[in-house]
Amino acid sequence: MEIRTQIKKLSLWIFIIPFVAVNLCLFVSVNFHLFDNTFLSVDQIGRSQPTFPYFDGGVSISRTARTYPTYFIFKPSMIFASILLIIYWRKTNILINSYSGTLNKNNLFKTFGILSAIFLIIHSIFLGVKFDYDLYKFFRRFVLLAFIIFEIVAQSLLVIKFFKLKDTISKDINNYVLMLKIILVSILVIVAILSFPIVVTSGNTHFKHGLEWNYFVGVIAFYLLTFLFWKKA
């Protein structure tokens, strides 16, 4: 099916664009001295000491991405990736319906997936915008949390759907990758539940930052697996 090929391509870009964007922001933040005395001079807040946050949690994604000039990398990349996500969830819904023998059914994974993408767009737009109001701060936290929750729910529902249809779709998928998808989503859910009490309390800054970077990669790795999941049409 042509739609499988489209989904494979979408999935690969949904992984590559955010991954490259956040790590490019990290590179600029850590190597800020390379841009001194140029029009790309890095804002003081966005500067970081040498760190590999996946291991040491030395800096947050937000800090590397919310100031000049890195927000010119982060914001367009995330908004574009979000648009691709919306297309991905719509096309995946159509593909699943074709296997299920249903027409025009809006599966729950589509709803949660599109909503997660919308929340990511909102988060990207408002990242770095400062208003000294408690309600605004709550709004930003809510939007980010909603993106994560809705994305994980969408991924979980889709994996469950794949598992239920595995006999029907077996000739078009890589069954080993299906197992990897199940393992990945299970880990993301378990980590989210176990780390929640730590995340909502003060302190443990380096742990939170490290968790943020690794969890982000885990979430987008789902789409890299999707690229490997579907066989060529």
C-alpha positions as CSV (number, residue, x, y, z in Angstrom):
1,M,0.0,0.0,0.0
2,E,1.2,3.5,-0.9
3,I,0.0,4.7,2.5
4,R,2.5,2.4,4.3
5,T,5.3,4.0,2.4
6,Q,4.1,7.5,3.3
7,I,3.9,6.5,7.0
8,K,7.4,5.1,6.9
9,K,8.8,8.4,5.5
10,L,6.8,10.5,7.9
11,S,8.0,8.4,10.9
12,L,11.6,8.8,9.9
13,W,11.4,12.6,9.7
14,I,9.4,12.7,12.9
15,F,12.4,11.1,14.6
16,I,15.2,12.9,12.8
17,I,13.9,16.5,13.0
18,P,13.4,16.7,16.8
19,F,16.5,14.6,17.6
20,V,18.8,16.8,15.5
21,A,17.1,20.0,16.7
22,V,17.5,19.4,20.5
23,N,21.1,18.1,20.1
24,L,22.0,21.1,17.9
25,C,20.6,23.4,20.6
26,L,22.8,21.5,23.1
27,F,25.9,21.9,20.9
28,V,25.3,25.7,20.6
29,S,24.7,26.0,24.4
30,V,27.8,24.1,25.3
31,N,30.0,25.7,22.6
32,F,28.7,29.2,23.1
33,H,32.2,30.6,22.8
34,L,32.3,29.7,19.1
35,F,29.6,32.3,18.5
36,D,31.0,35.2,20.6
37,N,31.5,38.5,18.8
38,T,29.1,37.4,16.1
39,F,25.4,38.1,15.4
40,L,24.7,34.6,16.8
41,S,26.2,35.4,20.2
42,V,24.4,33.1,22.7
43,D,22.2,34.6,25.4
44,Q,23.7,34.3,28.9
45,I,20.8,32.1,30.1
46,G,21.3,29.7,27.3
47,R,25.0,29.1,28.0
48,S,26.1,25.9,29.6
49,Q,29.3,24.4,30.9
50,P,30.5,21.2,29.1
51,T,28.0,18.5,29.8
52,F,26.5,15.4,28.3
53,P,23.0,15.7,29.9
54,Y,21.9,12.2,28.9
55,F,24.3,11.0,31.6
56,D,25.0,13.8,34.0
57,G,21.8,15.9,33.7
58,G,23.9,19.0,33.5
59,V,21.3,21.1,31.6
60,S,17.7,21.0,30.6
61,I,16.3,20.9,27.1
62,S,14.4,24.1,27.9
63,R,17.5,26.0,28.9
64,T,19.3,25.1,25.7
65,A,16.4,25.8,23.5
66,R,14.5,28.8,24.9
67,T,17.0,31.7,24.3
68,Y,18.6,33.4,21.3
69,P,19.7,32.0,18.9
70,T,18.7,28.4,19.6
71,Y,15.0,29.2,19.7
72,F,15.3,29.7,15.9
73,I,16.3,26.1,15.7
74,F,13.9,24.6,18.3
75,K,10.6,26.3,17.6
76,P,10.4,25.9,13.8
77,S,11.6,22.3,14.1
78,M,9.1,21.3,16.7
79,I,6.2,23.0,15.0
80,F,7.1,21.3,11.7
81,A,7.5,18.0,13.5
82,S,4.1,18.5,15.1
83,I,2.5,19.1,11.7
84,L,4.1,15.8,10.5
85,L,2.7,14.1,13.6
86,I,-0.8,15.2,12.8
87,I,-0.5,13.8,9.3
88,Y,1.1,10.6,10.7
89,W,-1.8,9.9,13.1
90,R,-4.4,10.7,10.4
91,K,-2.7,8.4,7.9
92,T,-2.2,5.6,10.5
93,N,-5.8,5.8,11.4
94,I,-6.8,5.3,7.7
95,L,-4.3,2.4,7.4
96,I,-5.7,0.7,10.6
97,N,-9.2,1.1,9.4
98,S,-8.3,-0.6,6.1
99,Y,-7.0,-3.6,7.9
100,S,-10.0,-3.6,10.3
101,G,-12.5,-3.3,7.6
102,T,-14.0,-0.1,9.0
103,L,-14.6,3.2,7.3
104,N,-14.2,6.7,8.6
105,K,-13.6,5.5,12.2
106,N,-11.7,7.9,14.4
107,N,-9.7,5.5,16.6
108,L,-8.8,6.9,20.1
109,F,-5.1,6.7,19.2
110,K,-5.7,9.2,16.4
111,T,-7.5,11.6,18.8
112,F,-4.8,11.4,21.5
113,G,-2.0,11.6,18.9
114,I,-3.3,14.8,17.2
115,L,-4.0,16.4,20.6
116,S,-0.5,15.7,21.7
117,A,0.9,17.3,18.6
118,I,-1.3,20.4,19.2
119,F,0.0,20.7,22.7
120,L,3.6,20.4,21.4
121,I,2.9,23.3,19.0
122,I,1.5,25.4,21.9
123,H,4.5,24.5,24.1
124,S,6.9,25.4,21.3
125,I,5.3,28.8,20.7
126,F,5.3,29.8,24.3
127,L,8.7,28.4,25.2
128,G,10.9,31.4,26.3
129,V,8.0,33.8,26.5
130,K,7.9,35.2,30.0
131,F,5.0,36.5,32.0
132,D,5.3,36.8,35.8
133,Y,1.9,35.3,36.5
134,D,1.3,32.0,38.4
135,L,-1.6,31.1,36.1
136,Y,0.7,31.4,33.0
137,K,3.4,29.3,34.7
138,F,0.8,26.6,35.5
139,F,-0.5,26.9,31.9
140,R,3.0,26.1,30.5
141,R,3.5,23.1,32.8
142,F,0.1,21.8,32.0
143,V,0.7,22.1,28.2
144,L,4.0,20.2,28.5
145,L,2.6,17.5,30.7
146,A,-0.5,17.1,28.4
147,F,1.8,16.6,25.4
148,I,3.7,13.8,27.2
149,I,0.6,12.1,28.6
150,F,-1.4,12.3,25.4
151,E,1.6,11.1,23.3
152,I,2.3,8.1,25.5
153,V,-1.4,7.2,25.6
154,A,-1.6,7.5,21.8
155,Q,1.5,5.3,21.4
156,S,0.1,2.7,23.9
157,L,-3.3,2.5,22.2
158,L,-1.7,2.1,18.8
159,V,0.6,-0.7,20.0
160,I,-2.4,-2.5,21.5
161,K,-4.2,-2.1,18.2
162,F,-1.2,-3.6,16.3
163,F,-1.1,-6.5,18.7
164,K,-4.8,-7.2,18.2
165,L,-4.4,-7.1,14.4
166,K,-1.0,-8.9,14.3
167,D,-2.4,-11.9,12.4
168,T,-4.1,-9.7,9.9
169,I,-1.1,-7.4,9.3
170,S,1.7,-10.0,9.8
171,K,2.7,-10.1,6.2
172,D,3.2,-6.3,6.1
173,I,5.1,-5.9,9.3
174,N,8.3,-6.9,11.1
175,N,7.2,-8.9,14.1
176,Y,10.5,-8.3,15.9
177,V,10.0,-4.6,15.7
178,L,6.4,-5.0,17.1
179,M,7.9,-6.6,20.2
180,L,10.4,-3.7,20.5
181,K,7.5,-1.3,20.2
182,I,5.7,-3.1,23.0
183,I,8.8,-3.1,25.2
184,L,9.6,0.6,24.5
185,V,6.1,1.8,25.3
186,S,6.0,-0.4,28.4
187,I,9.2,1.2,29.6
188,L,8.0,4.7,28.9
189,V,4.8,4.1,30.9
190,I,6.6,2.5,33.8
191,V,9.3,5.2,34.0
192,A,6.6,7.9,33.9
193,I,4.7,6.3,36.8
194,L,7.8,5.6,38.9
195,S,9.4,9.0,38.3
196,F,6.3,11.1,38.8
197,P,6.7,11.6,42.6
198,I,10.3,12.8,42.0
199,V,9.4,15.1,39.2
200,V,6.7,16.9,41.0
201,T,8.9,17.6,44.1
202,S,11.7,20.1,44.4
203,G,15.3,19.1,44.2
204,N,16.9,16.2,42.2
205,T,17.6,18.7,39.4
206,H,20.3,16.6,37.6
207,F,18.1,13.5,37.8
208,K,15.2,15.5,36.3
209,H,17.3,16.9,33.5
210,G,18.8,13.5,32.6
211,L,15.3,12.0,32.7
212,E,14.1,14.7,30.4
213,W,16.7,14.1,27.7
214,N,16.5,10.3,27.8
215,Y,12.7,10.3,27.9
216,F,12.5,12.6,25.0
217,V,14.7,10.3,22.9
218,G,12.5,7.3,24.1
219,V,9.3,9.0,22.9
220,I,10.6,9.9,19.4
221,A,12.3,6.5,19.1
222,F,8.8,5.1,18.7
223,Y,8.7,6.7,15.3
224,L,12.1,5.3,14.3
225,L,10.7,1.9,15.2
226,T,7.7,2.7,13.1
227,F,9.9,3.3,10.1
228,L,11.4,-0.2,10.6
229,F,8.0,-1.7,11.5
230,W,6.2,-1.5,8.2
231,K,7.6,-3.5,5.2
232,K,7.9,-1.8,1.9
233,A,4.7,-1.8,0.0
